[in-house]
Amino acid sequence: MAEPAGAPDNGAQGTHHAPKDKFWALALGSVGVVFGDIGTSPLYAMREALHHSRSGGTAELAVLGVVSLITWALILIVTVKYVVFLMRADNKGEGGTLALMALAHRVTPGKRSAMIFFLGVAGAALFYGDGIITPAVSVLSAVEGLREAPGAGHLLAPYVLPISAGILVGLFLVQSRGTASVARFFGPITAVWFLVLAGLGAYHIADDLSIFRALSPHYGVLFLIDNGFLGFVILGSVFLAVTGAEALYADMGHFGKGPIRAAWAVLVLPSLLLNYLGQGALVLSRPEARANPFFEMIPEVAYWPVLLLATTATVIASQAVITGAFSMTQQAVQLGLFPRIDIRRTSETQAGQIYVPQVNTFLLVGVLVLLVMFRTSSNLAAAYGIAVTGAMFVDTLLFFYIVRYMWKRPTWQAVAASAAFGALDVVFISSNLLKVPQGAWLPLVLGAALVVVMWTWTRGTQILTDKTRRDSVTMAELADILKARAPHRAPGTAIFLTSDPETAPVALMHNLKHNKVLHEKNIILTVATAETPRVKEEDRVRIEPMNEDFKKVFITYGFMESPNVPKALGLCRKLGLKFDIMATSFFLGRRSVVPSAQSGMPLWQDKLFIFLMKNAANPTDFYKIPPGRVVELGTQVTV
């Protein structure tokens, strides 16, 4: 993301100028990364909601009702649910579904953990669905402004789709270079975009000052009653105005709560409300503007600069979603939900700057398929929303565990808090489910596929660990065997990587069995992931001596960190464990897995698990171990 992690929350109270300056710099940075998605909603949310109303958006009640519903959605969902409540539930400063899942796991008594695990997996899977649709719908909705261009719209209309595809392909191609160099411009550009939204809105409110009636929620209620079942459908379009709200929570660790809350209250919310009120006033005075109210708002003299700014804002919003998908993938790998994946750092100084080639390719292909399938932002808007409402509902359900077990409130309070937000979520989910035939099936299918992948990986890993444990000797038993029959000694240090420090690693047993040697010093190394985002350097390494032959070393990383084993082993010297890295061999056990119909999973799942294992990143690369010092010893296992 655009800013270094660990932003202080107390900047607002800073008495000196530096903390205050830093606070507002972080607030400005958050505008580009956190609010890009919600800031591009005015391009299409109003248009879609009016289009679905019974009058087609011409009736006064339709305009007042839609603006009222959008206003109260922004207040209740974004401000109350996320800014006031959910941002208080942070995992050492980090937010997002997986951080919330790890936090709920930590504070909840064990018996409920399967439910929490499933919720976290479902939320993560839905996030990827959102990650494919956001770039497509945002960029396409901005480029569609070419169709309304003064005097040239009919000439440029055929080029909307190719131009959108070109912009998106370019965006995904630059990911490998890192965004640190351009990220510092994201905040200021998006801030200018919000000021333009506010300016356009304020300019048009004068068209019909009676639009201020829409601030009363009863117009929203009257409109829903008037439209009957259709009102329920319209809620799905109204929800488009709050897509991107979960980004407030997911990006909390990069900017801190204070700066994000300040940016929302001071700039983002007022700008959005002014713009929607302006769009409403314009449609009240000129009903024909309902076909595309946002682009109708722009004065002819400013049309091209605003169109260019809109396109830039949608690219920045897409960038934030892509970076979010990379960050989510890193967390999922560290928490054991995905196999090891090649994760590259694109900045030496900024913790959040990573690039995941496989995810980048997956998103690019997905986005281009969507453009070809749906062709317009109106069609895409039908597929949008279901993934976001689903992810928000998951956050609400996990929030129950936080209120009950972390804040130690009585069960009835936890139920009441979750039910209040849950009721809102369920209304919007039900409304979005009506869009399944129009395209909302796509993020659901994608989400379901990812849930199957994560479930297969965690289940398969568990079966493999249990089987290996059953067939292995414990370290204590091995020490007794070696005392009775001393093997030949080789000079230097051997490090054996294992996920289970209690049992003798496969590579160690093979070395003894086939080479009949034991090194002078042997380290049983386990790399573990904590349920916190980051681990302090002083807590990184723990050494547990067993006897003269063996020492156990535990290296712990947070779920937001990338492991670097040689760097962590450097810390062992301070703890008195000295060895020369150039005279050290790393032994890795490589398991070739064979499917078996008798195991705990169906055969198709066995095959999927084996496919995932074969395509997992090499542990040598993943843990940054020097390849020249690695010895791999294979074994065959059935699952």
KEDOMAR-725775 format. One record per residue (C-alpha): x, y, z. Coordinates in steps of 0.02 Angstrom, whole numbers, plus 50000, padded with zeros to 5 digits. Example, Ala and Ser with C-alpha at 12.3 -4.5 7.8 and 13.67 -1.06 7.14 Angstrom:
residues 2
506154977550390/506844994750357/
END
This chain:
residues 639
500005000050000/500525017949986/501095020950164/502225011750286/501325001250414/501135004950596/500455022450579/500215030150749/498445032850810/498905046850927/499495059050795/497955069650824/498495073351001/500265078050950/500805094251033/502285097050916/502085100750731/502915084650671/501605072150735/500195083450676/500995085250504/501235066550497/499425063750548/498765074350404/500035066750283/499355049550330/497565055950313/497975062350138/498845045850094/497305036150152/496185046150034/497065038249884/497155020449947/495665018250062/494325029049981/494685026849796/493345013549773/491935022449866/492465038749781/492105031849607/490345025949654/489505042749604/489945038249423/488605024649420/487665022049585/486335035649560/486085031149377/485785012749415/484595015949561/483525028349460/483515016849309/482735002749411/481355013349491/479565011349431/479525028449348/481245025949272/481855040149382/480685053949320/479535055049473/479995067249611/479805053649743/481035042449648/482395055749652/482115060649834/481975042249884/483575036749799/484605051449869/483865048050042/484295029450034/486075033049974/486325046150111/485755034450249/486725019750179/488315030450189/487885035650368/487335018750438/488495006550347/490085016550324/490045029050467/489175019550606/489645001450567/491425003350502/492105020150561/491335020050736/491215001550783/492214989350675/493785000150673/493864997550861/494074978750831/495864978550770/497184965050778/498714974850841/498214989150726/497774978250576/496034976050504/495204965750368/494304949050367/495824937850397/496504949150534/494784948650614/494734929650596/496454927850680/495884939650819/494234930350846/495214913750853/496364920950985/495014927551101/493704913751080/493684897351178/494234883051062/492604874051026/491934887450907/493494889050801/492834879150651/491444891950626/492674906450638/493844897850516/492444895250390/491884913550405/493654919850377/493884908750224/492204914150150/492604932550179/494314930850098/493574921649947/492254935149921/493604948549931/494444941049776/492764941649685/492674960149726/494494962049672/494064956549495/492474966749473/493054983449549/494394987649419/493234982549275/491684992249332/492645007749393/493745010549240/492345006249117/491115018249202/492375032549186/492875028849005/491015027848960/491035046648985/491735047248807/489975043048745/489325059148824/490795069948763/490175086448690/490155085348499/491175069248490/490175056248588/489495046748436/491245045648359/492105039448518/490765027148578/491475011848484/493175014248569/492555013648750/492884994948774/494614994248689/495195009848785/494585002348951/495464985848914/497074995148867/497065005149030/496774989449135/498104979049046/499344993349073/498874994249257/499204975649287/500834975949187/501604989549296/501264979949459/502924970449452/503874986949459/503044991849621/501955006949651/503025015649783/503635028649658/501885034049603/500925030149763/501375046949840/500305055349705/498775044349740/498195054149893/498315071649817/497495066349651/496055057549740/495865072449859/495685083849706/494395071349638/493365072749798/493455091749791/492835091049610/491415079549665/490955091949802/491105106849682/490005098949547/488715094249680/488685111549759/488555119649587/486995109449543/486105109649713/485485127049662/484525118849517/483215113449644/483495117549827/482035106349877/483275091649859/483755094850042/482125085950087/483045069850038/484095071050197/482535064850290/482505045750296/480605045150277/480755048950090/481805033250070/480485022950162/479035030650062/479965027149900/480255008749946/478415006649994/477855015249833/478925003649725/478414987849818/479484972949770/480414983749646/481014994349793/481904978949856/482804977249688/483284995749694/484174993149861/485444982449767/485864997649660/485875009349810/487174997949888/488375002549747/488605019149838/489455010549985/490544997749894/492305000549957/491755003050138/492674987250192/494294995150126/494215007350273/494414992550387/495604981850283/496864996150261/496815001850441/498564995150477/499365005750342/498745022550402/498055020650579/496255023450635/496405042050672/496965047750498/495665036850409/494255043150521/494815061150496/494905059350306/493155051750304/492355065050415/493245080350344/493335076750158/492585060550093/490835059850171/490425078450142/491025077349959/489995061749923/488415068850004/488585085349909/488825076049745/487305064649768/486235079649821/486855088949666/486435074149552/484705073449632/484395092249609/484945090949426/483735076649389/482305085749479/482565100949368/482975091249209/482225073549216/483085068449052/484775069649144/484315053549239/485095042849099/486845047749158/486715061049293/488565061749337/489185066249163/487685077849137/488305087949288/489955092749208/489975110049123/490515108548941/492075119248969/492735107249104/492155090849023/493825083848963/494845088149120/493495080349232/493405064849120/495295062949131/495245065349320/493825052649335/494825039749236/496375042949344/495335041149503/494635024349444/496395018149403/496955022949579/495425014249653/495844998549553/497654999549611/497084999549793/496014983949764/497454974849675/498664979149816/497334973249939/497224956449848/499134954549859/499074958550045/497624946450073/498594932649982/500124935350092/499034933950248/498164918350180/499834909650143/500534914050315/498944907850401/499054891450304/497494893950195/498474893650032/500024884349975/501664894149973/501594906849832/502974917349755/502834934149846/504064947649793/504494963649883/504484978949770/505154991049900/506614988950020/505915001750141/504024999850141/503274984450223/501654983850123/502444984749949/502304967149879/501944959249711/501164941949687/501374936649503/500074922449506/498734933449586/499124947649465/498894936149315/497304928549389/496544945949416/497064952149243/496284937249154/494714938749262/494524957449226/494714955249037/493464940849036/492224952049129/492454966249003/492124954548856/490634946048941/489724961449010/490294975548893/489474990148991/489634996449170/487734994549192/487864975849156/489394974549269/488474983749409/487284968849417/488744957249458/489454969849582/488814971049759/488514952849804/490364949749842/490474965749945/488854962850042/489424945050078/491114950950142/490264964150251/489074951050324/490584940150369/491354955150460/489714957250557/489664938850610/491494939350665/491114955550759/489964945250873/491494935550938/492454951650968/491044959851069/490734943851168/492494937551204/493704952051176/492664966051248/491894953551371/490104959951350/488584949251395/487944937851256/486344948251232/487384963851195/488474954351070/486904947350986/486064964550984/487584973250907/487804959850773/485934958450739/485764977350710/487144977450579/486684959950518/484904965450479/485574979250365/486774966950282/485414953750256/484254966450173/485634971450051/486204953350022/484414947849982/484224962449863/485874958349776/485404939849763/484004945049645/485394950149525/486084932249514/485344928949339/486054945649275/487844941349324/487974940949514/488254922049495/490034925649440/490814931849604/489824918249696/490524904349585/492274911749600/492094913249790/491464895349805/492944888949702/494174898149816/493304891449972/493524873749903/495374877249867/495694884150044/494704870250128/495604856750025/497304864150065/497014865450254/496174848350263/497514839850156/498924847950257/498114841750418/497934823850352/499744824050291/500384830550459/499394817250556/500014803350441/501834809250451/501684810050641/501004792250650/502414785350541/503824795250625/504964793450774/504904807050907/506474817550938/506614810251114/506594792251045/507884796850913/509064804151046/508994787351141/509334777250982/510854788250939/511554786051115/511484767051095/512224766950919/513304782350884/513364786450697/514824793450598/515064812350628/515204825150488/515954842450523/514874858250516/513054862250555/511484854350482/509814863550489/508254852950465/506664862350420/505084854750492/503314860250534/503244848150681/504714850150801/504164835350911/504444822050777/506104818450690/506114827150518/506014815450367/507634822750296/508574818850460/507954800850461/508454798450277/510174805850311/510454793550454/509714778750360/510584780950191/512134791550226/512384784850404/513044801650463/512574814950590/513304832550587/514244839650737/512864852450766/511044849250718/509664862150723/507824857250709/507074873050635/505214877450638/504504893050555/502844897650637/501534911050602/500824921150745/499014926850751/499624944850755/500104955250602/501924957850652/503144950650779/504464961250868/506274957350826/506644952451006/505234939350999/505744932850826/506884918450878/506754905951021/508074892651055/507694876651151/509224865351184/508844846551185/510554838451211/512344840251144/511774834350971/510154844050943/509444861350971/507694866850924/507524884250848/505824892550825/505664907550709/504004916850720/503284928950592/501674938950593/500394935250457/500824951750370/502704947750359/503744938450231/504924925350305/506814927350283/507674912650370/509524917650350/509134935150419/508224927550569/509644915050599/510804930150612/509854934450772/510374917550846/512144924050872/511504936651001/510694921951092/512334912251098/512034900150953/513534902550839/513804894150670/514544898750502/513144900350374/514394895450236/514804879050325/512954875350357/511844863650256/509954865650251/509044849050237/507274849250167/506104834450155/505184834149988/503604823649993/502874816449834/501044813249873/500024799149799/498104799549803/497194786049898/495314782749901/495464776550081/496054793050154/495014806550239/494604815950076/493694810849916/494814806349770/494464822649673/495004832549826/496584821949844/497014826049663/496674844649691/497784844449846/499204835949750/499034848749609/499164862849738/500694854749819/501574852749652/501274870949609/501754877949780/503284889249782/504924880649820/505304882150009/507084887549964/506424903049875/504984906049995/506104906250150/507524915350057/508774901250092/510394901649987/510054888049854/511864881949855/511704876550038/510104866050018/509994847050016/508294839549972/507824821750020/506214814349953/504894802750022/503234795949960/501614798450058/499814793850019/498354805250062/
END
